[in-house]
Amino acid sequence: MPAPLLLHAMRLDELSVLELTYGGVGGTRWRATPAGFHAAEHRSVLGSDHGRFDRAVDALLHWRMHDAAGLRMQATGPVAVGVDSLGRLGVGRFAVPVPCRVVWVVREPDRVGFGYGSLPGHPASGEESFVLERVAGEVVFTVRAFSRGAQWYTRCGAPLARSAQRAYLRRYAGALRRLSAD
């Protein structure tokens, strides 16, 4: 595995040679958590006004939700490009490299979303997904994840890492609610 500083210096397209760091790829789509991983989920109703779904989809697929939640995303393109889009999240002032790859995408009239998985250098090993649905006139956003520590600090601080992950699941929903409002 490349050293973290090397990962930070790699161009996004160079991340394509890296393998995912976990098995059970696509598990967040089907609520299947591999053995040894911690599962987390947050479901939130964003609202019911007419254009909210379209505004939320646009914010999600163009990475604005991540930015509004405090994570800077560098990506090879919008998620709509599809599976194998590559990204690197920047966390905090120092833009810690958090490399990931889109592993599944759903684009249906009333259901849009994607899941991405961790690449070497990510603090966690696992998958996270973001799905918007129209359900009985409401726009519902579900964030689902399974993970375990991939670096010494996330393994040693597993309870803290899980708590931070749950907080970010709620933070994503709040960001998308604000971005999709009138």
ZARO-690429 format. One record per residue: residue in three letters; x, z, y of N, C-alpha, C, O in turn. Coordinates in steps of 0.2 Angstrom, whole numbers, plus 5000, padded with zeros to 4 digits. Layout:
// residues N
ALAXZYXZYXZYXZY ...
***
This chain:
// residues 182
MET500450004994500050005000500450005006500950045006 PRO500349965011500749965017500650035021500150065020 ALA501150055024501150115028500650105034500450055036 PRO500350165036499850165042500050125048499650085051 LEU500650135050500950095056500950025055500749985059 LEU501150005048501149935047500349905047500249845049 LEU499949945044499249925044498949915051498549865052 HIS499149955056498949945063499249885066498949855070 ALA499849865064500149805066499949735063500049685066 MET499649745057499349685054498849655058498349685060 ARG498849585058498249545060497649555056497749565050 LEU497049555058496449565054496449515048496349535043 ASP496649455049496649405043497149425038497049405032 GLU497649465040498149485035497849535030498149545025 LEU497349575033497049625028496649595022496549625018 SER496549525022496249495017496549505010496249495005 VAL497249515010497649515004497549585001497749594995 LEU497249635005497149705002496549704998496049674999 GLU496649744992496049764988495649824990495949864993 LEU495049824989494549874990494849934986495149934981 THR494749994989495050064986494550094981494750154980 TYR494050064979493550104975493250054970493249994971 GLY492850084965492450044961491750054963491650094967 GLY491350024960490550024961490449984968489950014971 VAL490749934969490649894975489949874975489649844970 GLY489649884981488849864982488449924980487849924981 GLY488749984978488350044977487850064982487350094981 THR488050064988487650084994486950044994486450064997 ARG487049984992486449944992485849964987485249954989 TRP486049994982485650014976485550084975485250114971 ARG485850124980485950204980486250224973486050274970 ALA486750184971487150204966487850234968488250194971 THR487950294966488550324968489050334962488850364957 PRO489650304963490150314957490350384956490250424961 ALA490450404950490650474948491250494952491750454954 GLY491250554955491850584958491750564966492250584970 PHE491250534968491150524975490550564978490150584974 HIS490650584984490050614988489650564991489850524995 ALA488950574990488450534993488150565000488050625000 ALA488050525004487750545011487250495013487350435012 GLU486650515016486150465019485850495025485750555025 HIS485650455029485250475035484750415037484950355037 ARG484150435037483650385038483250405045483150465046 SER483150365049482850375056482350325058482550265057 VAL481850345061481350295064481650285071481650325075 LEU481750215073482050205079481450195084481550205090 GLY480850175082480350165087479850105084479950085078 SER479350085088478850035085478749985090478349945089 ASP479049985096478949925101479049855098479549855094 HIS478749805100478849745097479549715097479649685091 GLY479949715102480649685101481149735098481749715098 ARG481049795097481549845095481949815088482549825088 PHE481549795084481949765077482449715079483049725077 ASP482249665083482749615085483349635089483849615088 ARG483149685094483749715098484149755093484749755094 ALA483849795089484249835084484749795080485349805078 VAL484449735077484849695073485349665076485949655074 ASP485249635082485849615087486349665088486949645087 ALA486149725090486749775091487049795084487649805085 LEU486749795079487049805072487549755070488149765069 LEU487349695070487749635068488249615072488749575070 HIS488249635078488849615083489249675085489549685090 TRP489249735080489649785080489549835087489949875088 ARG489049825091488949865097488749935095488849985098 MET488349945089488150005087488850055086488850105088 HIS489350025083489950065081490250085088490450135089 ASP490350035092490650055099490250105102490550155105 ALA489550105102489150155106489150225102489050275105 ALA489350225096489450285092490150315093490350365090 GLY490550275097491250305098491850275094492350295094 LEU491650225090492150185086492250115088491850075089 ARG492950105090493050035092493149995086493650005082 MET492849935086492849895080493249825082493049795087 GLN493749805078494049745079493849705073493849735067 ALA493549645073493249615067493449545068493549515073 THR493449515062493549435061492949395064493049335065 GLY492449425064491849395067491249435066491249495064 PRO490649415069490049455068489849465060490049415056 VAL489549515059489349535052488949475049489049455043 ALA488649435053488149385051488649325047488349285043 VAL489249325048489749285045489649295037489749245034 GLY489549355035489449375028489949415025490449445028 VAL489949415019490349455014491049425016491249375017 ASP491549475015492249465017492449465024493049455025 SER491949475029492149495035492649555035492449605032 LEU493149555039493649605039493549645046493449615051 GLY493749705046493649745052494149805052494449825046 ARG494349825058494749885058494449925064494449915069 LEU494249985061493950035066494450075070494950095067 GLY494350085076494850125080494450195081493950195084 VAL494750245079494450315080494850355085495450365084 GLY494550375090494950415095495350375100495350315100 ARG495750415104496150385109496750345106496950295109 PHE496950365100497550335097497350275092497850245089 ALA496750255092496550195088496850195081497150155079 VAL496650255077496950255070496650205066496050185067 PRO497050165063496750105059496350125053496550175049 VAL495750095053495250115048495050045045494550025047 PRO495450015040495249945038494749945033494649995029 CYS494249895034493749895029493549815029493749775032 ARG493149805023492849735022492149735021491849785017 VAL491749695023491049685022490949665015491249615013 VAL490549705011490549685004489849665002489749634996 TRP489349675006488649645005488349635011488449675016 VAL487849585011487449575017486749555015486649525010 VAL486249585019485549565017485249535024485349575029 ARG484949485023484649445029483949425027483849365025 GLU483449465028482749445026482349455032482549495037 PRO481749435032481349435039481249505041481249525047 ASP481149555036480949625038481549675036481349735036 ARG482049645034482649695031483249655033483449605030 VAL483749685037484349665039484849715038484749775041 GLY485449705035485949755035486549725031486649675029 PHE487049775031487649755027487949825025487849875027 GLY488449815020488849875018489649855018489749795017 TYR490049895020490749885020491149935016490849995016 GLY491649915013492049955009492749965012493049925016 SER493050025010493750045012494250005009494249985003 LEU494749985013495449955011495950005012495850055015 PRO496549995009497150045009497250055016497250015021 GLY497350125017497550145024496950185027497050225032 HIS496350175025495750205027495750275025496050295019 PRO495550325029495650395027495150415021495350465018 ALA494650375020494250385014494150325010494350275012 SER494050335004493850284999493150284998492850334996 GLY492850224999492150224997491750165001492150115004 GLU491150175002490750125005490250155010490050205009 GLU490050115015489550135020489050075021489350025022 SER488450095022487950035023487550055029487350115030 PHE487250005032486850005038486249955037486349895037 VAL485649985036485049935035484449955040484250005040 LEU484249895043483649905047483049875043483149815040 GLU482449905044481849875040481249885045481249935049 ARG480749845044480149855047479649885042479549855037 VAL479449945043479049975038478350005042478450045046 ALA477849975040477149995043477249995051476950045054 GLY477449945054477549945061478049985064478149975070 GLU478450015060479050055063479650025061479749985056 VAL480150035065480850005064481250065061481350115064 VAL481450065055481750115051482550095050482650035048 PHE482950145051483650125051483950175045483850235046 THR484250155040484550195035485350185035485550125034 VAL485650235035486450235034486550275028486350325027 ARG486950245023487050275017487850265016488150215018 ALA488050315012488850315011488950345004488650395002 PHE489550325001489850364996490550364998490850314999 SER490850424997491650424998491950484995491650534992 ARG492650484995493050534994493650524998493850475000 GLY494050584999494650575002495150524999495250524993 ALA495450485003495950445001496650455004497150435001 GLN496750505009497350525012497450595010496950635009 TRP498050625011498150695009497650735014497350795012 TYR497650725020497250765025496450765024496150805025 THR496250705021495550705020495350735013494750755012 ARG495850735008495750765002495750845003495350885001 CYS496250865007496350945008495750965013495551025012 GLY495550925017494950945022494350915020493950895024 ALA494150905013493550875011492950905014492550865016 PRO492850965014492150995017492150975024491550955027 LEU492650975028492650955035492550875036492150855040 ALA492850835031492750765031492050745030491750705033 ARG491750785025491050765023490550785029490050755031 SER490750845033490350865038490350815044489950795047 ALA491050785045491150735050490750675049490450635053 GLN490750655042490350595040489650605041489350555044 ARG489350655039488650665041488450665048487950635050 ALA488950695052488850685060488850615062488450595066 TYR489250575059489350505061488750465059488450415062 LEU488450485053487850445051487250455056486950415058 ARG487250525059486650535064486850505070486450475074 ARG487550495072487750465078487650395078487450365083 TYR487750365073487550285072486850275074486650235078 ALA486350315071485650315072485450325079485150285082 GLY485750375083485650385090485850325094485550305099 ALA486450305092486750245096486250185095486150145100 LEU486050165089485650115088484950125092484650075094 ARG484750185092484050195095484150185103483750145106 ARG484650205106484850185113484850115114484650085119 LEU485250075110485450005111484849965110484749915113 SER484349985106483749945104483149965109482649935108 ALA483250015113482650025118482549975123483049935124 ASP481949975126481849925131482349925137482249885141 
***
